């Protein structure tokens, strides 16, 4: 393991940056029928215009704060309040009021920048002038023809940073997932941590080992009847503020995988992006993508269902962990060597919060402009 030992204690949870892209939902979930989704404590109403553009408005009517997500879409790009029928266009400006011709010019609800990309609908809740689509985390495997796979959403009853901790340190697999992907070599193997101002990478190789059941099954999908030892890898990459992609796989031992030749193995990417809902809940959108047997829907379904079972074990642990945090507010978090990647993640999030003036003790920056009526979609 490279580098120095992280601090022995750390904040159990931090806030969530607002000048950042969060995956609000799978693209197929956002339709002409409005849906509700809360991100970073901000209730949103999500819907699509007639031409298919995704829109995110604050989920509260200007008039009496009725949830717009309970309303309906009308016309080309409008949503109608379910209580008194006020209509708003995709930029958040009221276009119609009941029983009067004059529209109050202050009748506006915030509209947030939205981008459809990588099978997700991404929303920016902070300063709209900073909403650069190039800052959306790279998850190109989700739509690349060279990869196939599927995923689901977990509603996790915990702070989103607990999920990030979980994904940045996979030694827990040895204990939480012992029947599928866990093995002793996870704790015994060395790892390397690198980082820059927006990413953290944890790399681990386990050479000449017995494949755990999950990976033995995958090897046999590509190499029927496979028996023998493998070289296994896990390359975890965090992208601020809450996306983690994990390059995983195994190859026949000694066939060159550590040097870059993975042809004698199977390679997957575990795609994870977590959207904080409240300080104690989050939406965890994940998928498992593979680059072999791309035409097999059976393998896609088996992998999705298998990972669903693994992540269900994580969900139970995270739920119990959050309950213990709530029950022991005076207890500290302590860190081990295995937490180094997660500690760097927290450090990058702290820097983002500090830049927004939202970290306790940080100097507040100049006030950002409030979200104003604007086009609902930044770019694809």
Secondary structure, DSSP 8 states (H G I E B T S, - for coil): --S----SEE-S-----SSSEEEEEEGGG--SS-EEEEETTEEEEEEE-TT--EEEEESS-TTT---GGGSEEETTTEEE-TTT--EE-TTSBEEEBTTBSS--TT-B--EE-EEEETTEEEEE-S-GGG--GGGS---GGGT-TT-EEEEEEEEESS-HHHHHHHHH-GGGHHHHSTTTT--THHHHS-EEEEE-SSEEEEEEEEEEEE--HHHHHHHHHHSTT--SEEEEEEEEEEETTTEEEEEEEEEETTSSGGGT--TTEEEEEEEEEEEEEETTEEEEEEEEEESSSTT-HHHHHHHHHHHHHHHHHHHHHHHHHHHHHHH-TT--EE--GGGHHHHHHHHHHHHHHHHTT-STT----S------S--SB---
